[in-house]
Amino acid sequence: MSRSIKKGYFVELSLERKVRRAQQSDDRKPIKTWSRRSTITPDFVGLNLAVHNGKNFLTVYVTENMVGHKLGEFSHTRTFRSHNPHTQK
Amino acid sequence: MARLLGVDIPNRKKIEYSLRYVYGIGPTRSRSVLEEAQIDPNLRTQDLSEQDLSKIMNVILERKYLVEGDLRRDVTANLKRLQSIRSYRGLRHQRGLPVRGQRTITNARTRKGGRKTVGVVRNK
């Protein structure tokens, strides 16, 4: 079920603060964050975020199209090892 | 066979059901369109006059329903968007796997297609 509109977007407070500061200061150094559950709001556009995937931080450059998605959607948590025993013989 | 909205050719079924052959129109829209056009849903499509058909078409256009080509384009555009931003959902679409977190160890046959047996090739 999707989130009630009444509640508005969820963005981790600490992250929101950092984003605001970065937007004002023109600092485009990746912002490290563990908050995969935060929604990308229009304020995020143009920033680099280093989103934790459980192991590493994957850098995500936020574009306009990403608004409304969660940060976690762009930081993949699984590595896919192919199923192909034949070629390795 | 009657033509409606360009390419669609519903047939000798009741109009309520033939309308659903239009991509983007299902049971609900079919019924409500007919109601607004004041056409008996039980009539066979072949018994409808040209005016009836154009009345139906006008209702669909008036309501700005995305239908046929436009709707298909809309859907692919959505998929493209998800894929171009490299989101998890886009990736799952590309791979042809379930998008909404379903299990894949078993089932998921609709997305994955028919079973492909992977045998182990042993060295002799």
Backbone of each chain as ProteinMPNN parsed JSONL, in Angstrom:
{"seq_chain_A": "MSRSIKKGYFVELSLERKVRRAQQSDDRKPIKTWSRRSTITPDFVGLNLAVHNGKNFLTVYVTENMVGHKLGEFSHTRTFRSHNPHTQK", "coords_chain_A": {"N_chain_A": [[0.851, -1.183, 0.0], [0.49, 2.254, -0.747], [2.014, 5.204, 0.625], [0.292, 7.4, 2.827], [-0.87, 10.474, 1.568], [-1.314, 12.559, 3.151], [0.598, 12.511, 5.111], [2.884, 13.317, 3.845], [6.132, 13.531, 2.201], [8.734, 11.288, 3.231], [11.755, 12.129, 4.588], [14.872, 11.549, 5.899], [15.776, 13.378, 8.731], [18.382, 14.278, 9.34], [19.633, 13.922, 6.952], [18.231, 15.615, 5.308], [19.006, 18.055, 6.309], [21.713, 18.091, 5.65], [21.537, 18.031, 2.895], [20.333, 20.453, 2.34], [22.299, 22.199, 3.183], [24.338, 21.562, 1.405], [23.258, 22.312, -1.02], [23.168, 25.05, -0.738], [25.823, 25.726, -0.51], [27.079, 25.024, -2.802], [28.604, 22.805, -2.817], [29.719, 19.869, -4.138], [30.526, 17.458, -3.258], [30.184, 13.981, -2.678], [27.48, 13.089, -0.565], [27.538, 11.129, 2.16], [25.348, 8.548, 3.054], [23.174, 6.494, 4.995], [20.614, 6.275, 4.764], [18.494, 4.767, 3.129], [15.845, 4.76, 2.924], [14.865, 7.245, 2.501], [12.927, 9.596, 0.702], [13.488, 10.953, -2.523], [13.507, 14.318, -2.941], [12.661, 17.357, -4.756], [14.699, 19.055, -3.942], [16.991, 17.583, -3.956], [18.04, 17.358, -6.458], [20.733, 17.28, -8.687], [22.687, 16.776, -6.886], [25.346, 14.732, -5.569], [25.063, 11.628, -4.07], [26.195, 9.345, -1.693], [25.137, 6.303, -1.356], [24.49, 3.855, 0.991], [24.823, 0.35, 0.568], [24.682, -1.708, 2.25], [27.151, -2.701, 2.29], [28.999, -1.244, 0.72], [29.368, 2.22, -0.322], [27.439, 3.47, -2.81], [27.751, 5.75, -5.377], [25.354, 8.068, -6.293], [24.129, 10.059, -8.752], [21.838, 12.546, -8.646], [19.075, 13.022, -10.658], [16.433, 14.886, -12.28], [14.434, 13.129, -12.99], [14.418, 11.271, -11.012], [13.061, 12.096, -8.837], [10.805, 11.502, -6.23], [11.269, 8.84, -6.031], [12.793, 6.352, -3.883], [15.922, 6.568, -2.149], [17.193, 4.122, -1.845], [16.489, 2.654, -4.063], [18.356, 3.051, -5.958], [20.688, 2.012, -5.25], [22.042, -0.827, -5.485], [21.608, -3.928, -3.825], [22.306, -6.521, -4.161], [24.535, -8.895, -5.566], [24.704, -10.275, -8.69], [25.604, -13.36, -9.602], [26.355, -15.131, -12.431], [24.412, -17.851, -13.827], [26.074, -20.074, -15.195], [27.428, -22.757, -15.818], [28.398, -24.073, -18.004], [30.085, -22.647, -19.724], [32.334, -22.361, -18.265], [33.749, -24.648, -18.146]], "CA_chain_A": [[0.0, 0.0, 0.0], [1.347, 3.431, -0.797], [1.992, 6.047, 1.796], [-0.755, 8.42, 2.847], [-0.396, 11.782, 1.1], [-1.446, 13.458, 4.295], [1.841, 12.544, 5.885], [3.951, 13.953, 3.076], [7.311, 12.711, 1.932], [9.629, 11.034, 4.342], [13.19, 12.299, 4.372], [15.601, 11.547, 7.17], [16.047, 14.77, 9.101], [19.805, 14.597, 9.246], [19.98, 13.986, 5.531], [17.619, 16.826, 4.779], [19.852, 19.165, 6.722], [22.932, 18.064, 4.853], [21.206, 18.369, 1.514], [20.099, 21.887, 2.266], [23.587, 22.872, 3.296], [25.103, 21.337, 0.181], [22.672, 23.104, -2.109], [23.517, 26.455, -0.553], [27.256, 25.98, -0.558], [27.649, 24.585, -4.074], [29.552, 21.725, -2.555], [29.171, 18.692, -4.805], [31.142, 16.241, -2.75], [29.102, 13.04, -2.338], [27.021, 13.032, 0.817], [27.385, 9.747, 2.606], [24.123, 8.328, 3.818], [22.674, 5.131, 5.16], [19.161, 6.383, 4.768], [17.953, 4.32, 1.844], [14.389, 4.898, 2.941], [14.463, 8.627, 2.266], [12.423, 9.915, -0.629], [14.209, 12.022, -3.203], [12.659, 15.478, -3.193], [13.291, 18.215, -5.761], [15.921, 19.674, -3.411], [18.147, 16.704, -4.115], [18.474, 17.304, -7.851], [22.049, 17.84, -8.955], [23.649, 16.394, -5.866], [25.862, 13.372, -5.527], [24.853, 11.001, -2.773], [26.796, 8.027, -1.578], [24.104, 5.549, -0.648], [24.988, 2.581, 1.496], [24.048, -0.811, 0.115], [24.931, -2.769, 3.206], [28.562, -3.009, 2.277], [29.73, -0.096, 0.197], [28.558, 3.377, -0.68], [27.392, 3.665, -4.248], [27.458, 7.147, -5.656], [24.185, 8.275, -7.133], [23.926, 11.441, -9.167], [20.38, 12.67, -8.664], [18.501, 13.816, -11.735], [15.041, 15.275, -12.075], [13.577, 11.966, -13.157], [14.448, 10.388, -9.85], [12.25, 12.664, -7.763], [9.677, 10.654, -5.865], [11.75, 7.501, -5.722], [13.589, 6.29, -2.66], [17.357, 6.466, -2.43], [17.589, 2.727, -1.918], [16.219, 2.077, -5.37], [19.467, 3.291, -6.864], [21.894, 1.432, -4.678], [21.664, -2.233, -5.516], [22.143, -4.628, -2.663], [22.659, -7.912, -4.463], [25.381, -9.102, -6.732], [24.219, -11.418, -9.428], [26.605, -14.218, -10.221], [25.554, -15.768, -13.468], [24.261, -19.299, -13.813], [26.501, -20.626, -16.465], [28.527, -23.681, -15.59], [28.872, -24.645, -19.264], [31.178, -21.909, -20.341], [33.52, -22.355, -17.422], [34.302, -25.984, -18.124]], "C_chain_A": [[0.892, 1.24, 0.0], [1.083, 4.331, 0.401], [0.897, 7.104, 1.681], [-0.183, 9.776, 2.45], [-0.387, 12.782, 2.25], [-0.139, 13.619, 5.05], [2.967, 13.243, 5.147], [5.111, 13.012, 2.87], [8.063, 12.424, 3.208], [11.066, 11.245, 3.896], [13.841, 12.343, 5.735], [16.029, 12.981, 7.498], [17.498, 15.155, 8.882], [20.229, 14.749, 7.789], [19.441, 15.271, 4.91], [18.49, 18.036, 5.088], [21.097, 19.241, 5.839], [22.667, 18.48, 3.41], [21.033, 19.868, 1.375], [21.418, 22.649, 2.294], [24.369, 22.743, 1.987], [24.567, 22.185, -0.957], [23.048, 24.573, -1.982], [24.985, 26.706, -0.833], [27.879, 25.537, -1.874], [28.679, 23.486, -3.914], [28.996, 20.449, -3.157], [29.894, 17.406, -4.407], [30.028, 15.272, -2.365], [28.756, 13.072, -0.859], [26.818, 11.575, 1.182], [26.077, 9.594, 3.354], [23.789, 6.844, 3.888], [21.172, 5.102, 4.941], [18.58, 6.054, 3.406], [16.463, 4.572, 1.76], [13.931, 6.331, 2.663], [13.981, 8.818, 0.836], [13.274, 11.027, -1.226], [13.245, 13.158, -3.497], [13.358, 16.372, -4.216], [14.565, 18.895, -5.265], [17.165, 18.865, -3.727], [18.781, 16.823, -5.499], [19.831, 17.984, -8.032], [23.09, 17.459, -7.933], [24.186, 14.987, -6.115], [25.627, 12.814, -4.135], [25.545, 9.655, -2.779], [25.874, 7.192, -0.712], [24.625, 4.175, -0.261], [24.15, 1.426, 0.959], [24.246, -1.992, 1.054], [26.4, -3.088, 3.311], [29.378, -1.785, 1.86], [28.784, 1.088, 0.023], [28.596, 3.529, -2.181], [26.983, 5.106, -4.526], [26.31, 7.253, -6.652], [24.131, 9.751, -7.474], [22.435, 11.623, -9.386], [19.933, 13.553, -9.82], [17.023, 14.049, -11.464], [14.092, 14.082, -12.118], [13.449, 11.128, -11.907], [13.564, 10.889, -8.728], [11.053, 11.76, -7.504], [10.075, 9.223, -5.599], [12.52, 7.547, -4.407], [15.055, 6.11, -3.032], [17.789, 5.016, -2.632], [17.391, 2.107, -3.282], [17.411, 2.19, -6.308], [20.771, 2.709, -6.358], [21.63, -0.055, -4.495], [22.372, -3.027, -4.426], [22.616, -6.034, -2.983], [23.632, -7.938, -5.623], [24.881, -10.354, -7.415], [25.391, -12.148, -10.045], [25.857, -15.078, -11.212], [25.486, -17.277, -13.265], [24.831, -19.806, -15.109], [27.684, -21.548, -16.308], [29.151, -24.154, -16.897], [30.105, -23.952, -19.79], [32.464, -21.99, -19.537], [34.281, -23.664, -17.443], [35.769, -26.026, -18.551]], "O_chain_A": [[1.926, 1.27, 0.668], [0.064, 4.221, 1.083], [0.615, 7.626, 0.602], [0.871, 10.178, 2.943], [0.424, 13.706, 2.305], [0.189, 14.692, 5.555], [3.914, 13.714, 5.775], [5.088, 11.858, 3.299], [8.037, 13.213, 4.152], [11.532, 10.618, 2.944], [13.413, 13.086, 6.618], [16.57, 13.693, 6.653], [17.806, 16.205, 8.319], [21.064, 15.586, 7.446], [20.104, 15.919, 4.101], [18.686, 18.916, 4.25], [21.476, 20.307, 5.352], [23.464, 19.185, 2.791], [21.518, 20.479, 0.423], [21.628, 23.602, 1.543], [24.983, 23.704, 1.524], [25.333, 22.714, -1.762], [23.227, 25.264, -2.985], [25.356, 27.768, -1.332], [29.091, 25.662, -2.049], [29.522, 23.274, -4.785], [27.931, 19.983, -2.752], [29.871, 16.408, -5.128], [29.026, 15.69, -1.784], [29.643, 13.08, -0.005], [26.01, 10.878, 0.569], [25.738, 10.424, 4.197], [24.077, 6.065, 2.979], [20.546, 4.042, 4.934], [18.222, 6.942, 2.632], [15.883, 4.597, 0.674], [12.73, 6.594, 2.598], [14.552, 8.275, -0.11], [13.724, 11.928, -0.519], [12.27, 12.973, -4.225], [14.534, 16.16, -4.511], [15.418, 19.272, -6.068], [18.27, 19.406, -3.761], [19.932, 16.431, -5.69], [20.043, 19.112, -7.587], [24.266, 17.787, -8.096], [23.553, 14.17, -6.785], [25.954, 13.456, -3.137], [25.482, 8.916, -3.762], [25.832, 7.349, 0.508], [25.137, 3.432, -1.099], [22.924, 1.51, 0.902], [24.002, -3.14, 0.682], [26.852, -3.674, 4.295], [30.306, -1.359, 2.548], [27.571, 0.971, 0.197], [29.666, 3.697, -2.766], [26.001, 5.609, -3.98], [26.306, 6.611, -7.703], [24.092, 10.598, -6.582], [21.835, 10.937, -10.213], [20.368, 14.698, -9.941], [16.446, 13.479, -10.538], [13.097, 14.024, -11.397], [12.495, 10.366, -11.751], [13.34, 10.168, -7.756], [10.378, 11.314, -8.432], [9.308, 8.464, -5.006], [12.852, 8.615, -3.891], [15.383, 5.571, -4.089], [18.635, 4.718, -3.475], [18.06, 1.131, -3.622], [17.472, 1.508, -7.331], [21.827, 2.892, -6.965], [21.071, -0.485, -3.486], [23.554, -2.829, -4.145], [23.264, -6.673, -2.153], [23.565, -7.117, -6.537], [24.662, -11.378, -6.768], [26.086, -11.613, -10.909], [24.84, -15.686, -10.876], [26.35, -17.89, -12.639], [24.076, -19.954, -16.07], [28.815, -21.177, -16.622], [30.302, -24.589, -16.91], [31.052, -24.595, -20.245], [33.55, -21.725, -20.054], [35.341, -23.78, -16.828], [36.373, -27.098, -18.58]]}, "seq_chain_B": "MARLLGVDIPNRKKIEYSLRYVYGIGPTRSRSVLEEAQIDPNLRTQDLSEQDLSKIMNVILERKYLVEGDLRRDVTANLKRLQSIRSYRGLRHQRGLPVRGQRTITNARTRKGGRKTVGVVRNK", "coords_chain_B": {"N_chain_B": [[-17.69, -6.703, -39.336], [-16.982, -4.006, -37.228], [-15.431, -0.781, -37.299], [-13.538, 1.095, -35.017], [-12.177, 3.92, -33.552], [-9.917, 4.057, -35.292], [-7.905, 1.539, -35.626], [-9.263, -0.591, -34.447], [-11.182, -3.545, -34.444], [-13.818, -4.692, -33.336], [-16.411, -7.296, -32.972], [-19.105, -9.545, -33.658], [-20.118, -9.718, -31.15], [-21.84, -8.764, -28.084], [-22.038, -5.254, -27.636], [-21.035, -4.283, -25.284], [-19.071, -6.101, -24.651], [-17.491, -6.212, -26.947], [-16.347, -3.738, -27.007], [-14.313, -3.922, -25.228], [-12.24, -4.908, -26.6], [-10.742, -2.894, -27.414], [-7.618, -1.589, -26.678], [-6.991, -0.566, -23.487], [-9.514, -0.176, -22.647], [-11.609, -1.572, -20.398], [-13.841, -3.707, -18.511], [-15.115, -1.829, -16.723], [-14.794, 0.768, -17.852], [-15.926, 0.291, -20.326], [-18.631, -0.174, -19.706], [-19.347, 2.277, -18.512], [-18.902, 4.082, -20.536], [-20.788, 3.303, -22.439], [-23.078, 3.823, -21.044], [-23.046, 6.598, -20.846], [-23.181, 7.264, -23.519], [-25.646, 6.447, -23.995], [-26.452, 3.879, -24.974], [-27.724, 0.669, -25.444], [-26.153, -1.827, -23.706], [-26.507, -4.459, -24.373], [-26.93, -4.764, -27.035], [-25.956, -6.15, -30.188], [-22.8, -5.663, -31.752], [-22.882, -5.468, -34.514], [-25.426, -4.58, -34.986], [-25.431, -1.936, -34.472], [-25.738, 1.494, -35.393], [-23.975, 3.754, -37.621], [-23.979, 6.236, -36.39], [-24.287, 5.561, -33.728], [-21.849, 4.334, -33.224], [-20.108, 6.471, -33.636], [-20.959, 8.063, -31.636], [-20.136, 6.637, -29.398], [-17.394, 6.778, -29.831], [-16.949, 9.501, -29.569], [-17.509, 9.902, -26.85], [-15.424, 8.507, -25.701], [-13.218, 9.97, -26.613], [-13.804, 12.444, -25.54], [-13.559, 12.008, -22.832], [-10.915, 11.812, -22.626], [-9.544, 9.388, -22.53], [-6.672, 7.429, -22.446], [-5.724, 5.426, -25.04], [-5.191, 2.481, -26.983], [-2.509, 3.027, -29.245], [-1.476, 5.397, -28.008], [-1.667, 4.783, -25.323], [-0.085, 2.511, -25.158], [2.351, 3.649, -25.806], [2.646, 5.324, -23.649], [2.999, 3.477, -21.603], [5.418, 2.182, -22.36], [7.045, 4.396, -22.217], [7.063, 4.876, -19.494], [8.41, 2.607, -18.589], [10.848, 2.989, -19.829], [11.699, 5.262, -18.526], [12.117, 4.355, -15.91], [14.179, 2.609, -16.435], [16.141, 4.243, -17.488], [16.942, 5.814, -15.371], [18.203, 4.022, -13.905], [16.972, 2.568, -11.84], [15.975, 0.227, -9.317], [13.599, -1.037, -9.989], [13.531, -0.6, -12.753], [15.657, -2.133, -13.539], [14.785, -4.711, -12.927], [12.75, -4.966, -14.742], [14.209, -4.949, -17.099], [15.613, -7.311, -16.867], [13.569, -9.07, -16.938], [12.365, -10.102, -14.678], [10.303, -10.558, -11.681], [8.94, -7.506, -10.405], [8.031, -6.481, -8.055], [9.104, -7.46, -5.675], [8.534, -10.185, -5.335], [9.051, -13.721, -4.661], [11.675, -15.586, -6.253], [12.809, -17.978, -6.225], [11.161, -20.131, -6.493], [8.28, -20.379, -8.6], [7.048, -17.3, -10.12], [6.647, -17.591, -12.796], [5.227, -16.286, -14.735], [6.617, -13.957, -15.335], [9.153, -14.952, -15.86], [8.851, -16.69, -17.92], [8.672, -19.761, -19.804], [9.836, -22.872, -18.328], [13.318, -23.27, -18.032], [15.524, -25.729, -18.134], [18.389, -26.113, -16.272], [21.083, -27.95, -16.578], [23.678, -29.732, -14.855], [26.862, -29.828, -16.084], [29.018, -32.365, -16.066], [32.46, -33.109, -15.643], [34.039, -35.786, -17.393]], "CA_chain_B": [[-16.84, -6.138, -38.291], [-17.019, -2.542, -37.195], [-14.161, -0.133, -36.961], [-13.711, 2.12, -34.0], [-10.89, 4.485, -33.129], [-8.818, 3.682, -36.172], [-7.545, 0.183, -35.986], [-9.895, -1.687, -33.726], [-12.282, -4.181, -35.149], [-14.637, -5.636, -32.573], [-17.149, -8.149, -33.918], [-20.547, -9.733, -33.525], [-20.515, -9.878, -29.75], [-22.533, -7.61, -27.536], [-21.139, -4.095, -27.693], [-20.358, -4.163, -23.992], [-17.878, -6.937, -24.652], [-16.597, -5.886, -28.066], [-15.611, -2.513, -26.687], [-13.127, -4.25, -24.448], [-11.13, -5.273, -27.48], [-9.903, -1.706, -27.517], [-6.59, -1.592, -25.644], [-7.214, 0.571, -22.599], [-10.895, -0.169, -22.187], [-11.968, -2.828, -19.756], [-15.248, -3.808, -18.142], [-15.663, -0.634, -16.095], [-14.888, 1.855, -18.828], [-16.871, -0.098, -21.358], [-19.983, 0.031, -19.235], [-19.667, 3.674, -18.253], [-18.971, 4.776, -21.828], [-22.08, 3.001, -23.052], [-24.126, 4.499, -20.294], [-23.065, 8.009, -21.209], [-23.617, 7.372, -24.91], [-27.03, 5.962, -23.975], [-26.601, 2.753, -25.88], [-27.983, -0.563, -24.711], [-24.953, -2.669, -23.764], [-26.816, -5.807, -24.839], [-27.019, -4.798, -28.492], [-24.79, -6.689, -30.882], [-22.06, -4.595, -32.412], [-23.295, -5.342, -35.91], [-26.713, -3.904, -35.075], [-25.293, -0.519, -34.146], [-25.628, 2.359, -36.567], [-22.764, 4.565, -37.666], [-24.08, 7.302, -35.382], [-24.018, 4.971, -32.415], [-20.41, 4.132, -33.09], [-19.405, 7.743, -33.474], [-21.297, 8.56, -30.3], [-19.227, 5.952, -28.478], [-16.05, 7.306, -30.023], [-16.882, 10.844, -28.995], [-17.432, 9.816, -25.393], [-14.064, 8.089, -25.334], [-12.303, 11.091, -26.848], [-14.139, 13.502, -24.599], [-13.038, 11.693, -21.493], [-9.463, 11.805, -22.712], [-8.96, 8.105, -22.174], [-5.515, 6.988, -23.225], [-6.241, 4.215, -25.645], [-4.374, 1.954, -28.093], [-1.127, 3.47, -29.425], [-1.076, 6.377, -27.006], [-1.505, 4.105, -24.037], [1.104, 1.663, -25.254], [3.506, 4.531, -25.758], [2.739, 5.781, -22.275], [3.554, 2.388, -20.787], [6.847, 2.003, -22.643], [7.767, 5.564, -21.716], [7.268, 4.661, -18.057], [9.466, 1.615, -18.41], [12.099, 3.636, -20.238], [12.113, 6.194, -17.482], [12.66, 3.567, -14.809], [15.445, 2.011, -16.825], [17.17, 5.246, -17.746], [17.488, 6.303, -14.12], [18.848, 2.863, -13.32], [16.355, 2.211, -10.571], [15.83, -1.217, -9.113], [12.455, -1.512, -10.772], [13.927, -0.633, -14.157], [16.556, -3.271, -13.713], [13.984, -5.94, -12.915], [12.052, -5.026, -16.018], [15.18, -5.322, -18.118], [15.965, -8.716, -16.712], [12.384, -9.907, -17.072], [12.063, -10.741, -13.395], [9.243, -9.836, -10.996], [9.392, -6.171, -10.044], [7.532, -6.032, -6.758], [9.642, -8.16, -4.524], [8.091, -11.558, -5.18], [10.128, -14.685, -4.64], [12.011, -16.112, -7.56], [13.408, -19.313, -6.107], [10.164, -20.9, -7.225], [7.219, -19.557, -9.194], [7.436, -16.179, -10.984], [6.708, -18.128, -14.149], [4.678, -15.339, -15.69], [7.681, -13.048, -15.745], [10.351, -15.62, -16.336], [8.548, -17.491, -19.097], [8.686, -21.206, -19.6], [10.971, -23.383, -17.557], [14.519, -23.644, -18.753], [16.275, -26.59, -17.248], [19.828, -25.931, -16.317], [21.715, -29.168, -16.091], [25.081, -29.606, -14.499], [27.709, -30.576, -16.997], [30.119, -32.902, -15.268], [33.626, -33.608, -16.38], [33.939, -37.247, -17.45]], "C_chain_B": [[-16.805, -4.615, -38.375], [-15.663, -1.974, -36.836], [-14.409, 0.994, -35.989], [-12.323, 2.612, -33.615], [-9.735, 3.985, -33.994], [-8.707, 2.2, -36.412], [-8.435, -0.917, -35.447], [-11.12, -2.232, -34.411], [-12.982, -5.176, -34.241], [-15.638, -6.324, -33.501], [-18.632, -8.323, -33.617], [-20.986, -10.022, -32.094], [-21.322, -8.673, -29.316], [-21.534, -6.464, -27.418], [-20.371, -3.919, -26.387], [-19.049, -4.949, -23.975], [-16.946, -6.596, -25.798], [-15.758, -4.66, -27.756], [-14.31, -2.819, -25.964], [-11.968, -4.707, -25.309], [-10.232, -4.073, -27.748], [-8.908, -1.74, -26.365], [-6.777, -0.36, -24.772], [-8.646, 0.68, -22.129], [-11.261, -1.545, -21.652], [-13.432, -2.808, -19.387], [-15.824, -2.494, -17.618], [-15.859, 0.488, -17.106], [-15.908, 1.536, -19.901], [-18.291, 0.23, -20.918], [-20.296, 1.514, -19.08], [-19.71, 4.483, -19.548], [-20.325, 4.556, -22.468], [-23.216, 3.721, -22.346], [-24.211, 5.96, -20.706], [-23.547, 8.205, -22.65], [-25.071, 6.929, -25.073], [-27.282, 4.897, -25.036], [-26.79, 1.502, -25.046], [-26.785, -1.493, -24.827], [-25.229, -4.056, -24.307], [-26.947, -5.909, -26.352], [-25.77, -5.422, -29.077], [-24.099, -5.56, -31.635], [-22.548, -4.377, -33.838], [-24.63, -4.608, -36.064], [-26.629, -2.42, -34.767], [-25.18, 0.28, -35.436], [-24.309, 3.118, -36.511], [-22.786, 5.629, -36.578], [-23.77, 6.772, -33.992], [-22.524, 4.847, -32.195], [-19.692, 5.458, -32.879], [-19.74, 8.367, -32.128], [-20.345, 7.953, -29.265], [-17.829, 6.556, -28.568], [-15.918, 8.674, -29.371], [-16.758, 10.806, -27.481], [-16.014, 9.469, -24.971], [-13.088, 9.243, -25.511], [-12.527, 12.199, -25.826], [-13.517, 13.264, -23.23], [-11.531, 11.595, -21.475], [-8.865, 10.491, -22.217], [-7.75, 7.863, -23.043], [-5.846, 5.604, -23.743], [-5.286, 3.783, -26.747], [-2.953, 2.509, -28.109], [-0.639, 4.421, -28.346], [-0.803, 5.722, -25.674], [-0.262, 3.237, -24.043], [2.371, 2.507, -25.143], [3.742, 5.005, -24.329], [3.407, 4.722, -21.406], [5.038, 2.208, -21.071], [7.647, 3.199, -22.149], [8.045, 5.413, -20.227], [8.394, 3.684, -17.801], [10.822, 2.223, -18.739], [12.617, 4.532, -19.142], [12.779, 5.424, -16.343], [14.025, 3.01, -15.167], [16.529, 3.06, -16.987], [17.734, 5.807, -16.449], [18.134, 5.18, -13.326], [18.278, 2.535, -11.947], [16.213, 0.692, -10.499], [14.699, -1.761, -9.968], [12.792, -1.6, -12.25], [14.777, -1.839, -14.468], [15.783, -4.571, -13.79], [13.203, -6.078, -14.208], [12.997, -5.483, -17.111], [15.472, -6.807, -18.072], [14.773, -9.646, -16.909], [12.069, -10.687, -15.815], [10.956, -9.958, -12.695], [9.774, -8.542, -10.364], [9.063, -5.837, -8.596], [7.932, -6.927, -5.609], [9.142, -9.567, -4.327], [9.288, -12.493, -5.152], [10.421, -15.178, -6.054], [12.633, -17.506, -7.471], [12.461, -20.357, -6.688], [9.166, -19.91, -7.79], [7.786, -18.423, -10.037], [7.48, -16.607, -12.438], [6.162, -17.141, -15.177], [5.778, -14.43, -16.228], [8.841, -13.782, -16.403], [10.114, -16.454, -17.583], [8.669, -18.971, -18.784], [9.919, -21.664, -18.861], [12.141, -23.708, -18.466], [15.354, -24.492, -17.805], [17.768, -26.316, -17.405], [20.467, -27.174, -15.746], [23.161, -28.908, -15.721], [25.888, -30.451, -15.481], [28.932, -31.05, -16.218], [31.297, -33.278, -16.163], [33.618, -35.128, -16.343], [35.029, -37.937, -16.608]], "O_chain_B": [[-16.625, -4.03, -39.443], [-14.858, -2.612, -36.158], [-15.371, 1.752, -36.121], [-11.412, 1.818, -33.381], [-8.706, 3.544, -33.481], [-9.351, 1.663, -37.313], [-8.382, -2.051, -35.924], [-11.978, -1.49, -34.891], [-12.765, -6.382, -34.363], [-15.718, -5.986, -34.682], [-19.332, -7.346, -33.349], [-22.091, -10.511, -31.86], [-21.476, -7.7, -30.054], [-20.353, -6.67, -27.141], [-19.224, -3.472, -26.374], [-18.059, -4.53, -23.374], [-15.727, -6.681, -25.643], [-14.609, -4.552, -28.184], [-13.333, -2.078, -26.07], [-10.849, -4.875, -24.823], [-9.113, -4.213, -28.243], [-9.3, -1.9, -25.209], [-6.728, 0.766, -25.267], [-8.967, 1.534, -21.303], [-11.222, -2.543, -22.372], [-14.19, -1.98, -19.894], [-16.912, -2.091, -18.029], [-16.935, 1.078, -17.206], [-16.664, 2.406, -20.334], [-19.058, 0.837, -21.665], [-21.374, 1.968, -19.465], [-20.46, 5.453, -19.652], [-20.943, 5.491, -22.979], [-24.18, 4.166, -22.969], [-25.302, 6.5, -20.894], [-24.229, 9.181, -22.961], [-25.645, 7.028, -26.157], [-28.186, 5.002, -25.865], [-26.093, 1.301, -24.052], [-26.433, -1.908, -25.931], [-24.294, -4.771, -24.668], [-27.062, -7.008, -26.895], [-24.669, -5.258, -28.551], [-24.744, -4.618, -32.094], [-22.621, -3.243, -34.312], [-24.934, -4.079, -37.134], [-27.641, -1.72, -34.796], [-24.614, -0.179, -36.429], [-23.62, 3.124, -35.491], [-21.775, 5.899, -35.929], [-23.097, 7.419, -33.19], [-21.998, 5.199, -31.139], [-18.785, 5.561, -32.053], [-18.936, 9.097, -31.547], [-19.825, 8.643, -28.388], [-17.17, 6.812, -27.56], [-14.922, 8.975, -28.713], [-16.0, 11.576, -26.893], [-15.468, 10.042, -24.027], [-12.228, 9.47, -24.659], [-11.584, 12.806, -25.318], [-13.024, 14.181, -22.572], [-10.931, 11.326, -20.434], [-7.818, 10.478, -21.57], [-7.802, 8.072, -24.255], [-6.205, 4.713, -22.974], [-4.642, 4.622, -27.377], [-2.264, 2.465, -27.089], [0.469, 4.276, -27.831], [0.16, 6.053, -24.983], [0.51, 3.216, -23.085], [3.332, 2.127, -24.474], [4.878, 5.078, -23.86], [4.267, 5.029, -20.581], [5.837, 2.094, -20.142], [8.789, 3.05, -21.714], [9.121, 5.773, -19.749], [9.227, 3.892, -16.919], [11.808, 2.009, -18.034], [13.814, 4.565, -18.857], [13.856, 5.789, -15.873], [14.921, 2.942, -14.325], [17.692, 2.815, -16.668], [18.887, 6.236, -16.419], [18.562, 5.385, -12.19], [19.022, 2.257, -11.007], [16.32, -0.012, -11.503], [14.826, -2.814, -10.592], [12.397, -2.548, -12.928], [14.638, -2.478, -15.512], [16.083, -5.434, -14.615], [13.017, -7.186, -14.711], [12.635, -6.306, -17.952], [15.567, -7.472, -19.104], [14.938, -10.86, -17.031], [11.563, -11.807, -15.881], [10.688, -8.815, -13.064], [10.896, -8.492, -9.861], [9.733, -5.011, -7.978], [7.16, -7.122, -4.67], [9.306, -10.116, -3.237], [10.391, -12.127, -5.557], [9.551, -15.189, -6.924], [12.943, -18.132, -8.484], [12.893, -21.337, -7.294], [9.22, -18.721, -7.475], [8.87, -18.551, -10.606], [8.251, -16.063, -13.228], [6.572, -17.149, -16.337], [5.853, -14.171, -17.429], [9.432, -13.304, -17.371], [11.067, -16.882, -18.235], [8.757, -19.368, -17.622], [10.917, -20.948, -18.774], [11.987, -24.331, -19.516], [15.831, -24.001, -16.782], [18.314, -26.292, -18.508], [20.392, -27.415, -14.541], [23.786, -27.973, -16.221], [25.618, -31.637, -15.673], [29.76, -30.254, -15.774], [31.119, -33.711, -17.302], [33.217, -35.706, -15.333], [35.08, -39.166, -16.552]]}, "name": "protein", "num_of_chains": 2, "seq": "MSRSIKKGYFVELSLERKVRRAQQSDDRKPIKTWSRRSTITPDFVGLNLAVHNGKNFLTVYVTENMVGHKLGEFSHTRTFRSHNPHTQKMARLLGVDIPNRKKIEYSLRYVYGIGPTRSRSVLEEAQIDPNLRTQDLSEQDLSKIMNVILERKYLVEGDLRRDVTANLKRLQSIRSYRGLRHQRGLPVRGQRTITNARTRKGGRKTVGVVRNK"}
